[in-house]
C-alpha cells in the first residue's frame, strides 16, 4: 500500500500514511477546510425535500 500524499510505502504505525508527517499534513487539510463534503445544490434541495407538516420557511 502506498501513502496517499507522497506515494511512499506505508508503515503499520501510521497506516494509511508513510509517516507522522504525512498523517499530520492530512489532518491539517481536514481541520483548515481543504477537504470538504460537497453539499446538495439549493435547486436540487428544493425539488427533493418538500415540507410534509405544512411548514413554510420565511425568507431572512
Residue frames as a rotation matrix with the C-alpha (Angstrom) as fourth column:
UNK 1
0.592 0.806 0.000 0.00
0.806 -0.592 0.000 0.00
0.000 0.000 -1.000 0.00
UNK 2
-0.487 -0.771 0.412 1.33
0.756 -0.607 -0.243 3.47
0.437 0.193 0.878 -0.79
UNK 3
-0.527 0.197 -0.827 0.84
0.553 -0.659 -0.510 6.73
-0.646 -0.726 0.238 1.07
UNK 4
0.364 0.768 0.527 -1.99
0.917 -0.196 -0.348 8.80
-0.164 0.609 -0.776 -0.46
UNK 5
0.847 -0.050 -0.530 0.03
0.006 -0.995 0.103 12.01
-0.532 -0.090 -0.842 -0.05
UNK 6
0.213 -0.879 -0.426 3.55
-0.806 -0.405 0.433 11.20
-0.553 0.251 -0.794 -1.18
UNK 7
0.661 0.148 -0.736 3.35
-0.654 0.595 -0.468 7.68
0.369 0.790 0.490 -2.67
UNK 8
-0.485 -0.869 0.093 5.95
-0.782 0.384 -0.491 6.09
0.391 -0.311 -0.866 -0.35
UNK 9
-0.306 0.321 -0.896 5.37
0.253 0.935 0.249 2.66
0.918 -0.151 -0.367 1.21
UNK 10
0.440 0.578 0.687 3.23
-0.518 -0.462 0.720 2.83
0.734 -0.673 0.096 4.34
UNK 11
-0.807 -0.584 -0.082 4.27
-0.216 0.423 -0.880 1.91
0.549 -0.693 -0.468 7.86
UNK 12
-0.290 0.730 -0.619 1.92
0.677 0.613 0.406 -0.03
0.676 -0.301 -0.672 10.11
UNK 13
-0.503 0.033 -0.863 2.07
0.795 -0.373 -0.478 2.63
-0.337 -0.927 0.161 12.84
UNK 14
-0.633 0.196 -0.749 0.85
-0.190 -0.977 -0.095 5.38
-0.750 0.082 0.656 10.50
UNK 15
-0.845 0.284 0.453 -1.29
0.533 0.503 0.680 3.44
-0.034 0.816 -0.576 8.02
UNK 16
0.745 0.003 0.667 -2.56
0.594 0.451 -0.666 4.54
-0.302 0.893 0.334 5.51
UNK 17
0.893 -0.451 -0.003 0.30
-0.420 -0.830 -0.366 7.06
0.163 0.328 -0.931 5.63
UNK 18
0.463 -0.808 -0.364 4.04
0.345 0.543 -0.766 6.52
0.817 0.229 0.530 5.49
UNK 19
-0.635 -0.727 -0.262 4.94
0.587 -0.233 -0.775 8.78
0.502 -0.646 0.574 8.41
UNK 20
-0.098 0.547 -0.831 3.64
0.868 -0.361 -0.340 11.03
-0.486 -0.755 -0.439 11.15
UNK 21
-0.759 -0.255 -0.599 4.46
-0.008 -0.916 0.400 13.99
-0.651 0.308 0.694 8.91
UNK 22
-0.890 0.451 -0.065 2.09
-0.058 0.030 0.998 12.85
0.452 0.892 -0.001 6.13
UNK 23
-0.260 0.816 -0.517 -0.59
0.903 0.395 0.168 11.95
0.341 -0.423 -0.839 8.70
UNK 24
-0.262 0.104 -0.959 -0.30
0.626 -0.739 -0.251 15.44
-0.735 -0.666 0.129 10.22
UNK 25
-0.952 -0.072 -0.297 -0.46
-0.175 -0.667 0.724 17.10
-0.250 0.742 0.622 6.79
UNK 26
-0.637 0.765 -0.092 -3.67
0.358 0.399 0.844 15.19
0.683 0.505 -0.528 6.04
UNK 27
-0.103 0.583 -0.806 -5.16
0.991 -0.010 -0.134 16.14
-0.086 -0.812 -0.577 9.42
UNK 28
-0.603 -0.184 -0.776 -4.30
0.250 -0.968 0.035 19.81
-0.757 -0.173 0.630 8.83
UNK 29
-0.957 0.289 -0.018 -6.12
-0.091 -0.244 0.965 19.69
0.275 0.926 0.260 5.48
UNK 30
-0.241 0.908 -0.344 -9.25
0.764 0.396 0.510 18.41
0.599 -0.140 -0.789 7.21
UNK 31
-0.086 0.191 -0.978 -9.02
0.914 -0.375 -0.153 20.98
-0.396 -0.907 -0.142 10.00
UNK 32
-0.678 -0.214 -0.703 -8.50
0.059 -0.969 0.239 24.01
-0.733 0.121 0.670 7.75
UNK 33
0.261 0.950 -0.170 -11.30
-0.193 -0.121 -0.974 23.03
-0.946 0.287 0.152 5.37
UNK 34
-0.524 -0.504 -0.686 -9.25
-0.776 -0.050 0.629 21.97
-0.351 0.862 -0.365 2.36
UNK 35
-0.923 0.343 -0.172 -11.21
0.245 0.871 0.425 18.74
0.296 0.350 -0.889 2.34
UNK 36
-0.616 0.784 0.074 -14.97
-0.630 -0.434 -0.644 19.17
-0.472 -0.443 0.762 2.34
UNK 37
-0.604 0.551 0.575 -18.00
0.608 0.786 -0.114 17.02
-0.515 0.281 -0.810 1.67
UNK 38
-0.946 0.252 0.205 -19.98
-0.015 -0.665 0.747 18.58
0.324 0.703 0.633 -1.18
UNK 39
-0.596 0.801 -0.049 -23.43
-0.076 -0.117 -0.990 19.84
-0.799 -0.587 0.131 -0.27
UNK 40
-0.205 0.646 0.735 -26.56
0.934 0.354 -0.051 19.37
-0.293 0.676 -0.676 -2.30
UNK 41
-0.918 -0.109 0.381 -27.27
0.274 -0.869 0.412 22.34
0.287 0.483 0.827 -4.56
UNK 42
-0.742 0.654 -0.147 -30.17
-0.245 -0.468 -0.849 24.57
-0.624 -0.594 0.508 -3.49
UNK 43
-0.296 0.654 -0.696 -32.10
-0.948 -0.112 0.298 23.92
0.118 0.748 0.653 -6.71
UNK 44
-0.474 0.059 -0.879 -31.91
-0.137 0.981 0.139 20.17
0.870 0.186 -0.457 -6.09
UNK 45
-0.960 0.070 -0.271 -32.81
0.280 0.227 -0.933 20.52
-0.004 -0.971 -0.237 -2.42
UNK 46
-0.606 0.776 -0.176 -35.97
-0.660 -0.614 -0.432 22.47
-0.444 -0.145 0.884 -3.21
UNK 47
-0.066 0.598 -0.799 -37.24
-0.884 0.337 0.325 19.81
0.464 0.727 0.506 -5.59
UNK 48
-0.344 -0.144 -0.928 -36.36
-0.002 0.988 -0.153 16.81
0.939 -0.051 -0.340 -3.44
UNK 49
-0.775 0.034 -0.631 -37.31
0.620 0.230 -0.750 17.93
0.120 -0.973 -0.199 0.06
UNK 50
-0.254 0.799 0.545 -40.88
-0.067 -0.576 0.815 19.11
0.965 0.170 0.200 0.33
UNK 51
-0.846 0.010 0.533 -42.07
-0.529 -0.131 -0.838 20.03
0.062 -0.991 0.117 3.82
UNK 52
-0.643 0.595 -0.483 -44.57
0.309 0.778 0.547 17.43
0.701 0.202 -0.684 4.98
UNK 53
-0.399 0.485 -0.778 -46.01
0.904 0.065 -0.423 19.25
-0.155 -0.872 -0.464 8.00
UNK 54
0.595 0.686 0.419 -47.11
0.765 -0.644 -0.033 22.44
0.247 0.340 -0.907 6.25
UNK 55
0.334 -0.564 -0.755 -44.08
0.480 -0.588 0.651 24.36
-0.811 -0.580 0.075 7.49
UNK 56
0.693 -0.145 0.706 -43.17
0.611 -0.402 -0.682 27.22
0.383 0.904 -0.190 5.18
UNK 57
-0.097 -0.796 -0.597 -39.81
0.933 -0.282 0.224 28.85
-0.347 -0.535 0.770 5.96
UNK 58
0.902 0.363 -0.234 -39.76
0.297 -0.914 -0.275 32.62
-0.314 0.179 -0.932 5.93
UNK 59
0.407 -0.794 0.452 -37.06
0.588 -0.151 -0.795 34.46
0.699 0.589 0.406 3.99
UNK 60
0.072 -0.492 -0.868 -34.44
0.957 -0.211 0.199 36.17
-0.281 -0.845 0.456 6.10
